[in-house]
Amino acid sequence: MNRLLVGSIQRLPQSLLTQASLRTTSRCSVCASYRRKTAHDLINDSDVTHKKHYYGPIQPKISTPSKLALIAIEKLCKICDIVTLLPNKLFNTSAKPIEASRAIRSITVEAGNKAGLYRHQDTIFANLHATPFENVHNIKEYWEHCAKEYSSRDALGRRDIINLYQHAHGENKEIQVCEFGVYRWKRYDQANKEVISLRKGLELGDKIVIYAETRQERITTSIAAVSEGVVVVTAYPTLGHQALGEIINDTQAKVLVASESSYELLEGIISNVPSLKHGVFFKDRFRKSEIQVNVDLSQLRFKEL
């Protein structure tokens, strides 16, 4: 009968539906008490339950083996809690990390100045080391100390390129893939000989532009320049010839150090950089060298030099 009533009410106009809902009552399925049914109750649910008798969603049925497994896991977790709780209470292990995190690690050098310098609490009243080693005060002395103290140890390593492969990436792009060999090392005394040789060609106050990727020769050149009091100007090898020319003119650099692969690029700007007097080229690692070793640049195409 309820279904017939609901179906008939759904077909009634809205005005008649409201009047019918006011005259309709229903019995609660829990307490059997009567209350007035609304139109929403009639359309969506023929059986009405008071809110005070709603006990939540129906609990799913769990099989006996599943219940036993859940009980076993619960007991195991409680045993683990008991086992870890006793040592924690005895040795107070959980409080130690908290105390360490709250400990004071640094103190202001000037009392009350929170914006000032901070130092470790163990060194606030002690003298800090001014140099890494005794009688070592600059990069030149630091390098000489290392070259003397660790002369037989490895200093700079490199991996030779065995093969080069062109890998097709898309339709119009190729990627160069390198197959590297094992590391070959230079000792500190060997690297120091290169530094000494490079220093002989530099003068105090000169400016040198290094236009090359990171490699052994770049490191030894930088050490030699700094040791001789030469200003090192860094130009990333990804820069174009126009940016490189502006850097050379802005710094009035006299010496340019670059990879052999940059030779043709530099030829286009040599006439626009009058301050440049010397050029040093590293052998290109990614192709066979086409330039002889220690050839005077005047014998090549840089006639302006």
C-alpha positions in Angstrom: 0.0 0.0 0.0 2.9 2.4 0.8 4.3 1.8 -2.7 0.9 2.6 -4.3 0.6 5.7 -2.1 4.1 7.0 -3.1 3.5 6.3 -6.7 0.2 8.2 -6.7 1.6 11.2 -4.9 4.5 11.5 -7.3 2.0 12.0 -10.1 0.1 14.7 -8.2 0.7 18.5 -8.7 2.9 20.3 -6.2 0.0 22.0 -4.4 -1.8 18.7 -3.9 1.4 17.0 -2.9 1.9 19.6 -0.1 -1.6 19.1 1.2 -1.3 15.3 1.1 1.9 15.5 3.1 0.3 17.5 5.8 -2.5 14.9 6.3 -0.2 11.8 6.1 1.3 10.2 9.2 3.6 7.2 9.6 4.7 4.9 12.3 8.3 4.8 13.4 9.9 1.4 12.6 11.7 1.4 16.0 9.4 2.8 18.6 6.1 2.4 16.7 5.1 6.0 17.5 3.3 8.1 14.9 4.6 11.3 13.4 3.7 13.4 10.4 5.3 12.3 7.1 6.7 15.0 4.8 6.6 14.9 1.0 10.3 14.1 1.0 9.7 11.0 3.2 6.9 9.9 1.0 8.8 10.2 -2.3 12.2 8.8 -1.1 11.4 6.3 1.7 8.2 4.7 2.7 9.5 3.7 6.1 10.4 6.5 8.6 12.9 6.2 11.5 13.3 8.8 14.1 16.8 10.4 14.2 17.2 9.4 17.9 16.9 5.7 16.8 19.7 5.9 14.2 22.6 3.8 15.2 25.0 4.5 12.3 25.9 2.4 9.2 25.4 -1.3 9.2 28.6 -3.1 10.2 30.0 -5.6 7.7 30.1 -9.2 8.6 33.6 -10.5 9.4 34.5 -14.2 9.2 35.8 -16.0 12.2 39.4 -16.5 10.8 39.6 -12.8 10.0 38.5 -11.9 13.5 41.1 -14.2 15.0 43.8 -12.7 12.8 42.8 -9.1 13.8 42.8 -10.1 17.5 46.3 -11.6 17.1 47.6 -8.5 15.4 46.1 -6.3 18.2 47.8 -8.4 20.9 51.1 -8.4 19.1 51.0 -4.5 18.9 50.3 -4.3 22.6 53.2 -6.6 23.3 55.5 -4.4 21.2 54.3 -1.4 23.1 55.1 -3.0 26.4 58.6 -4.2 25.3 59.6 -0.7 24.1 57.9 1.1 26.9 60.0 -0.4 29.7 63.5 0.6 28.2 62.1 4.0 27.4 61.0 4.6 31.0 64.3 3.2 32.4 66.8 5.0 30.1 64.6 7.9 29.1 65.5 7.5 25.4 62.6 9.4 23.9 63.4 12.6 25.9 67.0 12.8 24.8 66.3 13.8 21.2 63.8 16.4 22.4 66.4 17.9 24.8 69.0 17.9 22.1 66.7 19.8 19.7 66.1 22.4 22.4 69.7 22.9 23.3 71.4 26.2 22.6 73.8 25.8 19.7 75.0 29.4 19.1 75.2 32.6 21.0 75.4 36.2 19.7 78.9 37.7 19.8 77.4 41.0 21.0 75.1 40.4 24.0 71.5 41.5 23.2 72.1 42.0 19.5 70.0 39.4 17.9 70.8 40.7 14.4 74.5 40.4 14.9 77.0 37.6 14.5 76.5 34.2 16.1 79.1 31.7 17.2 79.0 28.2 18.6 78.7 28.2 22.3 81.9 26.1 22.7 83.9 28.8 20.8 82.3 32.0 22.1 85.2 32.6 24.5 87.9 30.8 22.5 90.1 31.9 19.6 89.1 30.7 16.2 91.7 29.3 13.7 92.6 32.1 11.3 94.4 29.7 8.9 93.8 26.0 8.0 97.5 25.3 8.5 100.4 27.1 10.3 102.0 29.9 8.1 99.3 29.4 5.4 97.4 32.7 4.7 96.3 32.6 1.0 95.5 30.3 -1.8 99.1 30.3 -3.1 100.5 29.2 0.2 97.7 26.7 0.6 98.4 25.0 -2.7 102.1 24.9 -2.1 101.5 23.3 1.3 99.3 20.6 -0.2 101.8 20.0 -3.1 104.6 19.5 -0.6 102.6 17.6 2.1 100.7 15.3 -0.2 103.0 15.2 -3.2 102.5 11.5 -3.9 98.7 11.5 -3.5 96.2 11.8 -6.3 95.0 15.4 -7.0 93.2 15.6 -10.3 91.4 12.8 -12.1 90.0 12.5 -15.7 88.4 9.9 -17.8 89.5 9.6 -21.4 86.8 9.4 -24.1 87.0 6.0 -25.9 84.2 6.5 -28.5 81.7 9.2 -29.5 78.3 8.2 -30.7 75.6 10.4 -32.4 72.2 9.5 -31.0 69.1 10.5 -33.0 66.7 12.4 -30.8 63.6 13.2 -32.7 63.6 14.0 -36.4 66.0 17.0 -36.6 68.1 16.6 -33.5 71.1 14.5 -32.6 72.7 14.0 -29.2 76.4 13.3 -28.7 76.9 10.3 -26.4 80.4 9.6 -24.9 81.9 6.3 -23.9 84.3 7.0 -21.0 87.3 4.9 -19.9 88.7 4.5 -16.4 90.0 7.4 -14.3 93.6 8.5 -14.8 95.0 10.6 -12.0 97.7 13.3 -11.6 99.5 13.5 -8.4 100.0 16.8 -6.5 103.6 17.1 -7.6 102.7 16.6 -11.2 99.9 19.2 -11.1 102.2 21.6 -9.3 104.7 21.5 -12.2 102.0 22.6 -14.5 101.0 25.4 -12.2 104.7 26.6 -12.0 105.0 26.6 -15.8 101.8 28.6 -16.2 102.9 31.2 -13.7 105.9 32.0 -15.7 103.8 33.4 -18.5 101.7 35.7 -16.2 102.4 39.0 -14.6 101.0 40.7 -11.5 97.8 42.7 -12.3 97.0 41.0 -15.6 93.5 39.8 -16.3 92.8 36.4 -17.8 89.6 35.2 -19.3 88.9 31.4 -19.0 86.4 30.4 -21.6 86.2 26.6 -21.2 84.4 23.8 -19.6 85.4 22.3 -16.2 88.5 20.2 -16.7 92.0 19.7 -15.2 93.6 22.4 -17.2 91.1 25.0 -16.1 91.8 24.2 -12.4 95.6 24.4 -12.8 95.2 27.6 -14.8 93.1 29.2 -12.1 95.5 28.2 -9.4 98.5 29.6 -11.4 96.7 32.9 -12.0 95.6 33.4 -8.4 99.1 32.5 -7.2 100.7 35.1 -9.4 98.2 37.8 -8.5 96.3 37.7 -11.8 92.6 38.5 -11.9 90.5 35.5 -13.2 87.5 36.5 -15.4 85.1 33.6 -15.8 83.1 33.3 -19.1 80.8 30.3 -19.4 81.4 28.3 -22.6 77.7 28.4 -23.4 77.9 32.2 -24.1 78.0 33.4 -27.7 80.8 35.3 -29.4 79.0 38.7 -28.8 78.7 38.2 -25.0 82.3 37.0 -24.9 83.6 40.0 -26.7 81.7 42.3 -24.3 83.3 40.5 -21.3 86.8 40.9 -22.7 86.3 44.6 -23.5 84.7 45.4 -20.1 87.5 43.7 -18.2 90.4 44.7 -20.6 91.7 41.2 -20.4 95.1 40.5 -22.0 95.0 36.7 -22.0 92.3 34.3 -23.2 92.2 30.6 -22.2 89.7 28.5 -24.1 89.1 25.0 -25.5 90.2 24.3 -29.1 86.5 23.9 -30.1 86.1 27.7 -29.5 88.8 28.6 -32.0 86.5 29.5 -34.9 84.1 31.4 -32.7 86.9 33.6 -31.4 88.1 34.4 -34.9 84.9 36.4 -35.4 85.6 38.7 -32.5 89.3 39.1 -32.5 89.3 42.4 -34.4 86.9 43.9 -31.8 88.9 43.1 -28.7 92.0 45.3 -28.8 93.1 44.5 -25.3 93.6 40.8 -26.0 97.3 40.0 -26.6 97.6 36.2 -26.0 95.6 33.1 -26.4 96.0 29.7 -24.9 93.9 26.7 -26.2 93.3 23.4 -24.6 93.0 20.3 -26.7 89.4 19.5 -27.4 88.4 16.2 -25.7 85.5 15.5 -28.0 87.3 15.5 -31.4 90.7 15.0 -32.9 93.0 18.0 -32.5 93.5 20.1 -35.6 95.9 22.6 -34.0 99.5 21.9 -33.3 100.9 22.2 -29.8 102.4 25.6 -28.8 102.0 27.2 -32.2 102.3 31.0 -32.3 98.9 32.4 -33.0 100.4 34.8 -35.5 101.1 31.8 -37.7 97.4 31.0 -37.7 94.4 33.1 -38.6 94.6 35.5 -35.7 96.9 38.0 -37.5 95.5 40.9 -35.5 97.3 39.6 -32.4 
